[in-house]
Amino acid sequence: MRMFPLQCTIGCSVVVEGQGLHSGKEVRVTLFPGKVNQGIVFRVLCGERKGVIPALFPYAVLGYRSTLLKNGEVIVATEG
């Protein structure tokens, strides 16, 4: 008996605002429902930096006390 479905997503978009984990800067993240079999995908829209990064191992980069995902010049990280 499974307790949770293998796939699930949020029902509608959600905006989360607050202080950055390491930088202390004000940050804003919008979460959108995913499509079937899409997995977690980061869409970066920050000034000139625009791109898509799947949350998959091949995109993981070693960081100093942080988690980074990189696709070309676009980076998503928990660091400042």
mmCIF file of the N, C-alpha and C atoms, coordinates in Angstrom:
data_MODEL
# 
_entry.id   MODEL 
# 
loop_
_atom_site.group_PDB 
_atom_site.id 
_atom_site.type_symbol 
_atom_site.label_atom_id 
_atom_site.label_alt_id 
_atom_site.label_comp_id 
_atom_site.label_asym_id 
_atom_site.label_entity_id 
_atom_site.label_seq_id 
_atom_site.pdbx_PDB_ins_code 
_atom_site.Cartn_x 
_atom_site.Cartn_y 
_atom_site.Cartn_z 
_atom_site.occupancy 
_atom_site.B_iso_or_equiv 
_atom_site.pdbx_formal_charge 
_atom_site.auth_seq_id 
_atom_site.auth_comp_id 
_atom_site.auth_asym_id 
_atom_site.auth_atom_id 
_atom_site.pdbx_PDB_model_num 
ATOM 1   N N  . MET A 1 1  ? 0.839  -1.189 0.000   1.00 0.00 ? 1  MET A N  1 
ATOM 2   C CA . MET A 1 1  ? 0.000  0.000  0.000   1.00 0.00 ? 1  MET A CA 1 
ATOM 3   C C  . MET A 1 1  ? 0.878  1.245  0.000   1.00 0.00 ? 1  MET A C  1 
ATOM 4   N N  . ARG A 1 2  ? 0.681  2.127  -0.960  1.00 0.00 ? 2  ARG A N  1 
ATOM 5   C CA . ARG A 1 2  ? 1.441  3.372  -1.029  1.00 0.00 ? 2  ARG A CA 1 
ATOM 6   C C  . ARG A 1 2  ? 0.765  4.441  -0.198  1.00 0.00 ? 2  ARG A C  1 
ATOM 7   N N  . MET A 1 3  ? 1.577  5.202  0.519   1.00 0.00 ? 3  MET A N  1 
ATOM 8   C CA . MET A 1 3  ? 1.042  6.295  1.330   1.00 0.00 ? 3  MET A CA 1 
ATOM 9   C C  . MET A 1 3  ? 0.872  7.561  0.485   1.00 0.00 ? 3  MET A C  1 
ATOM 10  N N  . PHE A 1 4  ? 1.767  7.749  -0.521  1.00 0.00 ? 4  PHE A N  1 
ATOM 11  C CA . PHE A 1 4  ? 1.758  8.943  -1.347  1.00 0.00 ? 4  PHE A CA 1 
ATOM 12  C C  . PHE A 1 4  ? 1.807  8.546  -2.809  1.00 0.00 ? 4  PHE A C  1 
ATOM 13  N N  . PRO A 1 5  ? 1.195  9.332  -3.686  1.00 0.00 ? 5  PRO A N  1 
ATOM 14  C CA . PRO A 1 5  ? 1.316  9.035  -5.110  1.00 0.00 ? 5  PRO A CA 1 
ATOM 15  C C  . PRO A 1 5  ? 2.761  9.238  -5.557  1.00 0.00 ? 5  PRO A C  1 
ATOM 16  N N  . LEU A 1 6  ? 3.163  8.560  -6.630  1.00 0.00 ? 6  LEU A N  1 
ATOM 17  C CA . LEU A 1 6  ? 4.523  8.705  -7.124  1.00 0.00 ? 6  LEU A CA 1 
ATOM 18  C C  . LEU A 1 6  ? 4.785  10.119 -7.638  1.00 0.00 ? 6  LEU A C  1 
ATOM 19  N N  . GLN A 1 7  ? 3.769  10.774 -8.155  1.00 0.00 ? 7  GLN A N  1 
ATOM 20  C CA . GLN A 1 7  ? 3.919  12.136 -8.640  1.00 0.00 ? 7  GLN A CA 1 
ATOM 21  C C  . GLN A 1 7  ? 2.813  12.993 -8.058  1.00 0.00 ? 7  GLN A C  1 
ATOM 22  N N  . CYS A 1 8  ? 3.153  14.218 -7.729  1.00 0.00 ? 8  CYS A N  1 
ATOM 23  C CA . CYS A 1 8  ? 2.141  15.174 -7.296  1.00 0.00 ? 8  CYS A CA 1 
ATOM 24  C C  . CYS A 1 8  ? 2.685  16.579 -7.540  1.00 0.00 ? 8  CYS A C  1 
ATOM 25  N N  . THR A 1 9  ? 1.808  17.559 -7.595  1.00 0.00 ? 9  THR A N  1 
ATOM 26  C CA . THR A 1 9  ? 2.210  18.934 -7.815  1.00 0.00 ? 9  THR A CA 1 
ATOM 27  C C  . THR A 1 9  ? 1.264  19.834 -7.033  1.00 0.00 ? 9  THR A C  1 
ATOM 28  N N  . ILE A 1 10 ? 1.609  21.102 -6.932  1.00 0.00 ? 10 ILE A N  1 
ATOM 29  C CA . ILE A 1 10 ? 0.729  22.052 -6.259  1.00 0.00 ? 10 ILE A CA 1 
ATOM 30  C C  . ILE A 1 10 ? -0.457 22.350 -7.168  1.00 0.00 ? 10 ILE A C  1 
ATOM 31  N N  . GLY A 1 11 ? -1.553 22.816 -6.595  1.00 0.00 ? 11 GLY A N  1 
ATOM 32  C CA . GLY A 1 11 ? -2.769 23.054 -7.361  1.00 0.00 ? 11 GLY A CA 1 
ATOM 33  C C  . GLY A 1 11 ? -2.781 24.347 -8.145  1.00 0.00 ? 11 GLY A C  1 
ATOM 34  N N  . CYS A 1 12 ? -2.052 25.357 -7.665  1.00 0.00 ? 12 CYS A N  1 
ATOM 35  C CA . CYS A 1 12 ? -2.004 26.647 -8.349  1.00 0.00 ? 12 CYS A CA 1 
ATOM 36  C C  . CYS A 1 12 ? -0.688 27.339 -8.006  1.00 0.00 ? 12 CYS A C  1 
ATOM 37  N N  . SER A 1 13 ? -0.390 28.423 -8.712  1.00 0.00 ? 13 SER A N  1 
ATOM 38  C CA . SER A 1 13 ? 0.879  29.115 -8.463  1.00 0.00 ? 13 SER A CA 1 
ATOM 39  C C  . SER A 1 13 ? 0.880  29.778 -7.085  1.00 0.00 ? 13 SER A C  1 
ATOM 40  N N  . VAL A 1 14 ? 2.073  29.852 -6.498  1.00 0.00 ? 14 VAL A N  1 
ATOM 41  C CA . VAL A 1 14 ? 2.260  30.407 -5.159  1.00 0.00 ? 14 VAL A CA 1 
ATOM 42  C C  . VAL A 1 14 ? 3.492  31.306 -5.187  1.00 0.00 ? 14 VAL A C  1 
ATOM 43  N N  . VAL A 1 15 ? 3.407  32.489 -4.574  1.00 0.00 ? 15 VAL A N  1 
ATOM 44  C CA . VAL A 1 15 ? 4.551  33.399 -4.480  1.00 0.00 ? 15 VAL A CA 1 
ATOM 45  C C  . VAL A 1 15 ? 5.062  33.386 -3.052  1.00 0.00 ? 15 VAL A C  1 
ATOM 46  N N  . VAL A 1 16 ? 6.382  33.215 -2.908  1.00 0.00 ? 16 VAL A N  1 
ATOM 47  C CA . VAL A 1 16 ? 7.016  33.224 -1.595  1.00 0.00 ? 16 VAL A CA 1 
ATOM 48  C C  . VAL A 1 16 ? 8.063  34.328 -1.604  1.00 0.00 ? 16 VAL A C  1 
ATOM 49  N N  . GLU A 1 17 ? 8.006  35.218 -0.629  1.00 0.00 ? 17 GLU A N  1 
ATOM 50  C CA . GLU A 1 17 ? 8.973  36.305 -0.519  1.00 0.00 ? 17 GLU A CA 1 
ATOM 51  C C  . GLU A 1 17 ? 9.598  36.272 0.858   1.00 0.00 ? 17 GLU A C  1 
ATOM 52  N N  . GLY A 1 18 ? 10.865 36.697 0.929   1.00 0.00 ? 18 GLY A N  1 
ATOM 53  C CA . GLY A 1 18 ? 11.533 36.715 2.222   1.00 0.00 ? 18 GLY A CA 1 
ATOM 54  C C  . GLY A 1 18 ? 12.995 37.047 2.078   1.00 0.00 ? 18 GLY A C  1 
ATOM 55  N N  . GLN A 1 19 ? 13.727 36.722 3.114   1.00 0.00 ? 19 GLN A N  1 
ATOM 56  C CA . GLN A 1 19 ? 15.152 37.022 3.168   1.00 0.00 ? 19 GLN A CA 1 
ATOM 57  C C  . GLN A 1 19 ? 15.941 35.822 2.651   1.00 0.00 ? 19 GLN A C  1 
ATOM 58  N N  . GLY A 1 20 ? 16.914 36.079 1.763   1.00 0.00 ? 20 GLY A N  1 
ATOM 59  C CA . GLY A 1 20 ? 17.751 35.028 1.201   1.00 0.00 ? 20 GLY A CA 1 
ATOM 60  C C  . GLY A 1 20 ? 18.495 34.261 2.280   1.00 0.00 ? 20 GLY A C  1 
ATOM 61  N N  . LEU A 1 21 ? 18.636 32.964 2.096   1.00 0.00 ? 21 LEU A N  1 
ATOM 62  C CA . LEU A 1 21 ? 19.243 32.084 3.091   1.00 0.00 ? 21 LEU A CA 1 
ATOM 63  C C  . LEU A 1 21 ? 20.643 32.526 3.491   1.00 0.00 ? 21 LEU A C  1 
ATOM 64  N N  . HIS A 1 22 ? 21.501 32.838 2.529   1.00 0.00 ? 22 HIS A N  1 
ATOM 65  C CA . HIS A 1 22 ? 22.877 33.224 2.824   1.00 0.00 ? 22 HIS A CA 1 
ATOM 66  C C  . HIS A 1 22 ? 23.139 34.715 2.601   1.00 0.00 ? 22 HIS A C  1 
ATOM 67  N N  . SER A 1 23 ? 22.492 35.297 1.608   1.00 0.00 ? 23 SER A N  1 
ATOM 68  C CA . SER A 1 23 ? 22.774 36.693 1.252   1.00 0.00 ? 23 SER A CA 1 
ATOM 69  C C  . SER A 1 23 ? 22.077 37.689 2.168   1.00 0.00 ? 23 SER A C  1 
ATOM 70  N N  . GLY A 1 24 ? 20.940 37.300 2.711   1.00 0.00 ? 24 GLY A N  1 
ATOM 71  C CA . GLY A 1 24 ? 20.163 38.230 3.519   1.00 0.00 ? 24 GLY A CA 1 
ATOM 72  C C  . GLY A 1 24 ? 19.372 39.211 2.673   1.00 0.00 ? 24 GLY A C  1 
ATOM 73  N N  . LYS A 1 25 ? 19.519 39.145 1.346   1.00 0.00 ? 25 LYS A N  1 
ATOM 74  C CA . LYS A 1 25 ? 18.792 40.043 0.436   1.00 0.00 ? 25 LYS A CA 1 
ATOM 75  C C  . LYS A 1 25 ? 17.344 39.593 0.316   1.00 0.00 ? 25 LYS A C  1 
ATOM 76  N N  . GLU A 1 26 ? 16.481 40.553 -0.018  1.00 0.00 ? 26 GLU A N  1 
ATOM 77  C CA . GLU A 1 26 ? 15.082 40.223 -0.263  1.00 0.00 ? 26 GLU A CA 1 
ATOM 78  C C  . GLU A 1 26 ? 14.993 39.397 -1.540  1.00 0.00 ? 26 GLU A C  1 
ATOM 79  N N  . VAL A 1 27 ? 14.282 38.288 -1.476  1.00 0.00 ? 27 VAL A N  1 
ATOM 80  C CA . VAL A 1 27 ? 14.127 37.416 -2.633  1.00 0.00 ? 27 VAL A CA 1 
ATOM 81  C C  . VAL A 1 27 ? 12.653 37.090 -2.845  1.00 0.00 ? 27 VAL A C  1 
ATOM 82  N N  . ARG A 1 28 ? 12.341 36.699 -4.064  1.00 0.00 ? 28 ARG A N  1 
ATOM 83  C CA . ARG A 1 28 ? 10.972 36.335 -4.416  1.00 0.00 ? 28 ARG A CA 1 
ATOM 84  C C  . ARG A 1 28 ? 11.024 35.119 -5.335  1.00 0.00 ? 28 ARG A C  1 
ATOM 85  N N  . VAL A 1 29 ? 10.247 34.113 -5.007  1.00 0.00 ? 29 VAL A N  1 
ATOM 86  C CA . VAL A 1 29 ? 10.178 32.887 -5.797  1.00 0.00 ? 29 VAL A CA 1 
ATOM 87  C C  . VAL A 1 29 ? 8.713  32.613 -6.098  1.00 0.00 ? 29 VAL A C  1 
ATOM 88  N N  . THR A 1 30 ? 8.423  32.302 -7.341  1.00 0.00 ? 30 THR A N  1 
ATOM 89  C CA . THR A 1 30 ? 7.076  31.903 -7.727  1.00 0.00 ? 30 THR A CA 1 
ATOM 90  C C  . THR A 1 30 ? 7.108  30.435 -8.101  1.00 0.00 ? 30 THR A C  1 
ATOM 91  N N  . LEU A 1 31 ? 6.254  29.647 -7.483  1.00 0.00 ? 31 LEU A N  1 
ATOM 92  C CA . LEU A 1 31 ? 6.153  28.210 -7.752  1.00 0.00 ? 31 LEU A CA 1 
ATOM 93  C C  . LEU A 1 31 ? 4.924  27.969 -8.615  1.00 0.00 ? 31 LEU A C  1 
ATOM 94  N N  . PHE A 1 32 ? 5.089  27.181 -9.672  1.00 0.00 ? 32 PHE A N  1 
ATOM 95  C CA . PHE A 1 32 ? 3.994  26.871 -10.582 1.00 0.00 ? 32 PHE A CA 1 
ATOM 96  C C  . PHE A 1 32 ? 3.750  25.366 -10.593 1.00 0.00 ? 32 PHE A C  1 
ATOM 97  N N  . PRO A 1 33 ? 2.510  24.949 -10.834 1.00 0.00 ? 33 PRO A N  1 
ATOM 98  C CA . PRO A 1 33 ? 2.247  23.518 -10.955 1.00 0.00 ? 33 PRO A CA 1 
ATOM 99  C C  . PRO A 1 33 ? 3.050  22.928 -12.112 1.00 0.00 ? 33 PRO A C  1 
ATOM 100 N N  . GLY A 1 34 ? 3.509  21.705 -11.947 1.00 0.00 ? 34 GLY A N  1 
ATOM 101 C CA . GLY A 1 34 ? 4.264  21.039 -13.000 1.00 0.00 ? 34 GLY A CA 1 
ATOM 102 C C  . GLY A 1 34 ? 3.384  20.190 -13.891 1.00 0.00 ? 34 GLY A C  1 
ATOM 103 N N  . LYS A 1 35 ? 3.955  19.809 -15.019 1.00 0.00 ? 35 LYS A N  1 
ATOM 104 C CA . LYS A 1 35 ? 3.271  18.918 -15.948 1.00 0.00 ? 35 LYS A CA 1 
ATOM 105 C C  . LYS A 1 35 ? 3.630  17.471 -15.595 1.00 0.00 ? 35 LYS A C  1 
ATOM 106 N N  . VAL A 1 36 ? 2.869  16.532 -16.095 1.00 0.00 ? 36 VAL A N  1 
ATOM 107 C CA . VAL A 1 36 ? 3.124  15.115 -15.853 1.00 0.00 ? 36 VAL A CA 1 
ATOM 108 C C  . VAL A 1 36 ? 4.522  14.756 -16.352 1.00 0.00 ? 36 VAL A C  1 
ATOM 109 N N  . ASN A 1 37 ? 5.288  14.072 -15.521 1.00 0.00 ? 37 ASN A N  1 
ATOM 110 C CA . ASN A 1 37 ? 6.646  13.608 -15.821 1.00 0.00 ? 37 ASN A CA 1 
ATOM 111 C C  . ASN A 1 37 ? 7.657  14.726 -16.036 1.00 0.00 ? 37 ASN A C  1 
ATOM 112 N N  . GLN A 1 38 ? 7.336  15.956 -15.662 1.00 0.00 ? 38 GLN A N  1 
ATOM 113 C CA . GLN A 1 38 ? 8.258  17.077 -15.864 1.00 0.00 ? 38 GLN A CA 1 
ATOM 114 C C  . GLN A 1 38 ? 9.373  17.096 -14.828 1.00 0.00 ? 38 GLN A C  1 
ATOM 115 N N  . GLY A 1 39 ? 9.087  16.754 -13.605 1.00 0.00 ? 39 GLY A N  1 
ATOM 116 C CA . GLY A 1 39 ? 10.065 16.874 -12.541 1.00 0.00 ? 39 GLY A CA 1 
ATOM 117 C C  . GLY A 1 39 ? 10.193 18.328 -12.108 1.00 0.00 ? 39 GLY A C  1 
ATOM 118 N N  . ILE A 1 40 ? 11.157 18.608 -11.250 1.00 0.00 ? 40 ILE A N  1 
ATOM 119 C CA . ILE A 1 40 ? 11.374 19.977 -10.768 1.00 0.00 ? 40 ILE A CA 1 
ATOM 120 C C  . ILE A 1 40 ? 12.261 20.701 -11.762 1.00 0.00 ? 40 ILE A C  1 
ATOM 121 N N  . VAL A 1 41 ? 11.808 21.882 -12.197 1.00 0.00 ? 41 VAL A N  1 
ATOM 122 C CA . VAL A 1 41 ? 12.546 22.686 -13.165 1.00 0.00 ? 41 VAL A CA 1 
ATOM 123 C C  . VAL A 1 41 ? 12.592 24.119 -12.654 1.00 0.00 ? 41 VAL A C  1 
ATOM 124 N N  . PHE A 1 42 ? 13.771 24.722 -12.672 1.00 0.00 ? 42 PHE A N  1 
ATOM 125 C CA . PHE A 1 42 ? 13.930 26.125 -12.286 1.00 0.00 ? 42 PHE A CA 1 
ATOM 126 C C  . PHE A 1 42 ? 13.961 26.972 -13.552 1.00 0.00 ? 42 PHE A C  1 
ATOM 127 N N  . ARG A 1 43 ? 13.082 27.946 -13.623 1.00 0.00 ? 43 ARG A N  1 
ATOM 128 C CA . ARG A 1 43 ? 13.092 28.912 -14.724 1.00 0.00 ? 43 ARG A CA 1 
ATOM 129 C C  . ARG A 1 43 ? 13.613 30.214 -14.140 1.00 0.00 ? 43 ARG A C  1 
ATOM 130 N N  . VAL A 1 44 ? 14.762 30.654 -14.624 1.00 0.00 ? 44 VAL A N  1 
ATOM 131 C CA . VAL A 1 44 ? 15.422 31.842 -14.084 1.00 0.00 ? 44 VAL A CA 1 
ATOM 132 C C  . VAL A 1 44 ? 15.080 33.039 -14.961 1.00 0.00 ? 44 VAL A C  1 
ATOM 133 N N  . LEU A 1 45 ? 14.531 34.064 -14.337 1.00 0.00 ? 45 LEU A N  1 
ATOM 134 C CA . LEU A 1 45 ? 14.202 35.318 -15.013 1.00 0.00 ? 45 LEU A CA 1 
ATOM 135 C C  . LEU A 1 45 ? 14.720 36.447 -14.136 1.00 0.00 ? 45 LEU A C  1 
ATOM 136 N N  . CYS A 1 46 ? 16.005 36.700 -14.213 1.00 0.00 ? 46 CYS A N  1 
ATOM 137 C CA . CYS A 1 46 ? 16.642 37.683 -13.337 1.00 0.00 ? 46 CYS A CA 1 
ATOM 138 C C  . CYS A 1 46 ? 17.506 38.605 -14.191 1.00 0.00 ? 46 CYS A C  1 
ATOM 139 N N  . GLY A 1 47 ? 16.951 39.752 -14.592 1.00 0.00 ? 47 GLY A N  1 
ATOM 140 C CA . GLY A 1 47 ? 17.697 40.687 -15.432 1.00 0.00 ? 47 GLY A CA 1 
ATOM 141 C C  . GLY A 1 47 ? 18.061 40.045 -16.752 1.00 0.00 ? 47 GLY A C  1 
ATOM 142 N N  . GLU A 1 48 ? 19.343 40.053 -17.071 1.00 0.00 ? 48 GLU A N  1 
ATOM 143 C CA . GLU A 1 48 ? 19.822 39.445 -18.318 1.00 0.00 ? 48 GLU A CA 1 
ATOM 144 C C  . GLU A 1 48 ? 19.917 37.926 -18.223 1.00 0.00 ? 48 GLU A C  1 
ATOM 145 N N  . ARG A 1 49 ? 19.919 37.414 -17.001 1.00 0.00 ? 49 ARG A N  1 
ATOM 146 C CA . ARG A 1 49 ? 20.029 35.965 -16.810 1.00 0.00 ? 49 ARG A CA 1 
ATOM 147 C C  . ARG A 1 49 ? 18.666 35.319 -16.989 1.00 0.00 ? 49 ARG A C  1 
ATOM 148 N N  . LYS A 1 50 ? 18.532 34.562 -18.049 1.00 0.00 ? 50 LYS A N  1 
ATOM 149 C CA . LYS A 1 50 ? 17.289 33.856 -18.307 1.00 0.00 ? 50 LYS A CA 1 
ATOM 150 C C  . LYS A 1 50 ? 17.631 32.453 -18.779 1.00 0.00 ? 50 LYS A C  1 
ATOM 151 N N  . GLY A 1 51 ? 16.928 31.460 -18.262 1.00 0.00 ? 51 GLY A N  1 
ATOM 152 C CA . GLY A 1 51 ? 17.180 30.092 -18.693 1.00 0.00 ? 51 GLY A CA 1 
ATOM 153 C C  . GLY A 1 51 ? 16.405 29.092 -17.882 1.00 0.00 ? 51 GLY A C  1 
ATOM 154 N N  . VAL A 1 52 ? 16.596 27.837 -18.209 1.00 0.00 ? 52 VAL A N  1 
ATOM 155 C CA . VAL A 1 52 ? 15.903 26.738 -17.555 1.00 0.00 ? 52 VAL A CA 1 
ATOM 156 C C  . VAL A 1 52 ? 16.947 25.749 -17.032 1.00 0.00 ? 52 VAL A C  1 
ATOM 157 N N  . ILE A 1 53 ? 16.757 25.300 -15.795 1.00 0.00 ? 53 ILE A N  1 
ATOM 158 C CA . ILE A 1 53 ? 17.667 24.316 -15.209 1.00 0.00 ? 53 ILE A CA 1 
ATOM 159 C C  . ILE A 1 53 ? 16.835 23.209 -14.564 1.00 0.00 ? 53 ILE A C  1 
ATOM 160 N N  . PRO A 1 54 ? 16.892 22.003 -15.108 1.00 0.00 ? 54 PRO A N  1 
ATOM 161 C CA . PRO A 1 54 ? 16.228 20.875 -14.447 1.00 0.00 ? 54 PRO A CA 1 
ATOM 162 C C  . PRO A 1 54 ? 16.963 20.519 -13.157 1.00 0.00 ? 54 PRO A C  1 
ATOM 163 N N  . ALA A 1 55 ? 16.238 20.117 -12.145 1.00 0.00 ? 55 ALA A N  1 
ATOM 164 C CA . ALA A 1 55 ? 16.863 19.707 -10.882 1.00 0.00 ? 55 ALA A CA 1 
ATOM 165 C C  . ALA A 1 55 ? 17.309 18.253 -11.011 1.00 0.00 ? 55 ALA A C  1 
ATOM 166 N N  . LEU A 1 56 ? 18.386 18.057 -11.785 1.00 0.00 ? 56 LEU A N  1 
ATOM 167 C CA . LEU A 1 56 ? 18.930 16.737 -12.045 1.00 0.00 ? 56 LEU A CA 1 
ATOM 168 C C  . LEU A 1 56 ? 20.432 16.736 -11.777 1.00 0.00 ? 56 LEU A C  1 
ATOM 169 N N  . PHE A 1 57 ? 20.973 15.571 -11.431 1.00 0.00 ? 57 PHE A N  1 
ATOM 170 C CA . PHE A 1 57 ? 22.379 15.447 -11.064 1.00 0.00 ? 57 PHE A CA 1 
ATOM 171 C C  . PHE A 1 57 ? 23.354 16.036 -12.100 1.00 0.00 ? 57 PHE A C  1 
ATOM 172 N N  . PRO A 1 58 ? 23.151 15.839 -13.398 1.00 0.00 ? 58 PRO A N  1 
ATOM 173 C CA . PRO A 1 58 ? 24.120 16.384 -14.366 1.00 0.00 ? 58 PRO A CA 1 
ATOM 174 C C  . PRO A 1 58 ? 24.278 17.910 -14.289 1.00 0.00 ? 58 PRO A C  1 
ATOM 175 N N  . TYR A 1 59 ? 23.328 18.614 -13.689 1.00 0.00 ? 59 TYR A N  1 
ATOM 176 C CA . TYR A 1 59 ? 23.393 20.068 -13.578 1.00 0.00 ? 59 TYR A CA 1 
ATOM 177 C C  . TYR A 1 59 ? 23.972 20.524 -12.238 1.00 0.00 ? 59 TYR A C  1 
ATOM 178 N N  . ALA A 1 60 ? 24.253 19.582 -11.348 1.00 0.00 ? 60 ALA A N  1 
ATOM 179 C CA . ALA A 1 60 ? 24.787 19.912 -10.023 1.00 0.00 ? 60 ALA A CA 1 
ATOM 180 C C  . ALA A 1 60 ? 26.253 20.317 -10.127 1.00 0.00 ? 60 ALA A C  1 
ATOM 181 N N  . VAL A 1 61 ? 26.623 21.348 -9.373  1.00 0.00 ? 61 VAL A N  1 
ATOM 182 C CA . VAL A 1 61 ? 27.988 21.865 -9.352  1.00 0.00 ? 61 VAL A CA 1 
ATOM 183 C C  . VAL A 1 61 ? 28.421 21.971 -7.895  1.00 0.00 ? 61 VAL A C  1 
ATOM 184 N N  . LEU A 1 62 ? 29.686 21.615 -7.616  1.00 0.00 ? 62 LEU A N  1 
ATOM 185 C CA . LEU A 1 62 ? 30.191 21.747 -6.256  1.00 0.00 ? 62 LEU A CA 1 
ATOM 186 C C  . LEU A 1 62 ? 30.258 23.215 -5.860  1.00 0.00 ? 62 LEU A C  1 
ATOM 187 N N  . GLY A 1 63 ? 29.766 23.511 -4.684  1.00 0.00 ? 63 GLY A N  1 
ATOM 188 C CA . GLY A 1 63 ? 29.836 24.865 -4.157  1.00 0.00 ? 63 GLY A CA 1 
ATOM 189 C C  . GLY A 1 63 ? 30.361 24.823 -2.734  1.00 0.00 ? 63 GLY A C  1 
ATOM 190 N N  . TYR A 1 64 ? 30.841 25.946 -2.258  1.00 0.00 ? 64 TYR A N  1 
ATOM 191 C CA . TYR A 1 64 ? 31.347 26.028 -0.892  1.00 0.00 ? 64 TYR A CA 1 
ATOM 192 C C  . TYR A 1 64 ? 30.164 26.200 0.044   1.00 0.00 ? 64 TYR A C  1 
ATOM 193 N N  . ARG A 1 65 ? 29.843 25.159 0.801   1.00 0.00 ? 65 ARG A N  1 
ATOM 194 C CA . ARG A 1 65 ? 28.716 25.176 1.744   1.00 0.00 ? 65 ARG A CA 1 
ATOM 195 C C  . ARG A 1 65 ? 27.413 25.610 1.076   1.00 0.00 ? 65 ARG A C  1 
ATOM 196 N N  . SER A 1 66 ? 27.182 25.151 -0.122  1.00 0.00 ? 66 SER A N  1 
ATOM 197 C CA . SER A 1 66 ? 25.969 25.537 -0.832  1.00 0.00 ? 66 SER A CA 1 
ATOM 198 C C  . SER A 1 66 ? 25.602 24.475 -1.860  1.00 0.00 ? 66 SER A C  1 
ATOM 199 N N  . THR A 1 67 ? 24.418 24.603 -2.381  1.00 0.00 ? 67 THR A N  1 
ATOM 200 C CA . THR A 1 67 ? 23.938 23.752 -3.448  1.00 0.00 ? 67 THR A CA 1 
ATOM 201 C C  . THR A 1 67 ? 23.777 24.608 -4.688  1.00 0.00 ? 67 THR A C  1 
ATOM 202 N N  . LEU A 1 68 ? 24.342 24.172 -5.798  1.00 0.00 ? 68 LEU A N  1 
ATOM 203 C CA . LEU A 1 68 ? 24.248 24.918 -7.050  1.00 0.00 ? 68 LEU A CA 1 
ATOM 204 C C  . LEU A 1 68 ? 23.765 24.016 -8.171  1.00 0.00 ? 68 LEU A C  1 
ATOM 205 N N  . LEU A 1 69 ? 22.928 24.559 -9.022  1.00 0.00 ? 69 LEU A N  1 
ATOM 206 C CA . LEU A 1 69 ? 22.554 23.928 -10.278 1.00 0.00 ? 69 LEU A CA 1 
ATOM 207 C C  . LEU A 1 69 ? 22.925 24.917 -11.363 1.00 0.00 ? 69 LEU A C  1 
ATOM 208 N N  . LYS A 1 70 ? 23.559 24.424 -12.442 1.00 0.00 ? 70 LYS A N  1 
ATOM 209 C CA . LYS A 1 70 ? 24.036 25.327 -13.493 1.00 0.00 ? 70 LYS A CA 1 
ATOM 210 C C  . LYS A 1 70 ? 23.703 24.743 -14.858 1.00 0.00 ? 70 LYS A C  1 
ATOM 211 N N  . ASN A 1 71 ? 23.246 25.622 -15.751 1.00 0.00 ? 71 ASN A N  1 
ATOM 212 C CA . ASN A 1 71 ? 22.990 25.266 -17.141 1.00 0.00 ? 71 ASN A CA 1 
ATOM 213 C C  . ASN A 1 71 ? 23.526 26.418 -17.982 1.00 0.00 ? 71 ASN A C  1 
ATOM 214 N N  . GLY A 1 72 ? 24.691 26.230 -18.576 1.00 0.00 ? 72 GLY A N  1 
ATOM 215 C CA . GLY A 1 72 ? 25.329 27.321 -19.303 1.00 0.00 ? 72 GLY A CA 1 
ATOM 216 C C  . GLY A 1 72 ? 25.743 28.415 -18.334 1.00 0.00 ? 72 GLY A C  1 
ATOM 217 N N  . GLU A 1 73 ? 25.299 29.620 -18.567 1.00 0.00 ? 73 GLU A N  1 
ATOM 218 C CA . GLU A 1 73 ? 25.646 30.760 -17.692 1.00 0.00 ? 73 GLU A CA 1 
ATOM 219 C C  . GLU A 1 73 ? 24.594 31.000 -16.598 1.00 0.00 ? 73 GLU A C  1 
ATOM 220 N N  . VAL A 1 74 ? 23.533 30.229 -16.607 1.00 0.00 ? 74 VAL A N  1 
ATOM 221 C CA . VAL A 1 74 ? 22.438 30.408 -15.641 1.00 0.00 ? 74 VAL A CA 1 
ATOM 222 C C  . VAL A 1 74 ? 22.669 29.497 -14.439 1.00 0.00 ? 74 VAL A C  1 
ATOM 223 N N  . ILE A 1 75 ? 22.586 30.088 -13.232 1.00 0.00 ? 75 ILE A N  1 
ATOM 224 C CA . ILE A 1 75 ? 22.844 29.354 -11.995 1.00 0.00 ? 75 ILE A CA 1 
ATOM 225 C C  . ILE A 1 75 ? 21.696 29.583 -11.009 1.00 0.00 ? 75 ILE A C  1 
ATOM 226 N N  . VAL A 1 76 ? 21.329 28.519 -10.322 1.00 0.00 ? 76 VAL A N  1 
ATOM 227 C CA . VAL A 1 76 ? 20.406 28.592 -9.182  1.00 0.00 ? 76 VAL A CA 1 
ATOM 228 C C  . VAL A 1 76 ? 21.204 28.083 -7.999  1.00 0.00 ? 76 VAL A C  1 
ATOM 229 N N  . ALA A 1 77 ? 21.240 28.843 -6.891  1.00 0.00 ? 77 ALA A N  1 
ATOM 230 C CA . ALA A 1 77 ? 22.067 28.452 -5.753  1.00 0.00 ? 77 ALA A CA 1 
ATOM 231 C C  . ALA A 1 77 ? 21.447 28.902 -4.449  1.00 0.00 ? 77 ALA A C  1 
ATOM 232 N N  . THR A 1 78 ? 21.865 28.246 -3.363  1.00 0.00 ? 78 THR A N  1 
ATOM 233 C CA . THR A 1 78 ? 21.452 28.666 -2.027  1.00 0.00 ? 78 THR A CA 1 
ATOM 234 C C  . THR A 1 78 ? 22.447 29.631 -1.427  1.00 0.00 ? 78 THR A C  1 
ATOM 235 N N  . GLU A 1 79 ? 23.474 29.997 -2.181  1.00 0.00 ? 79 GLU A N  1 
ATOM 236 C CA . GLU A 1 79 ? 24.493 30.919 -1.652  1.00 0.00 ? 79 GLU A CA 1 
ATOM 237 C C  . GLU A 1 79 ? 24.161 32.351 -2.007  1.00 0.00 ? 79 GLU A C  1 
ATOM 238 N N  . GLY A 1 80 ? 24.908 33.279 -1.423  1.00 0.00 ? 80 GLY A N  1 
ATOM 239 C CA . GLY A 1 80 ? 24.667 34.703 -1.655  1.00 0.00 ? 80 GLY A CA 1 
ATOM 240 C C  . GLY A 1 80 ? 25.276 35.226 -2.914  1.00 0.00 ? 80 GLY A C  1 
# 
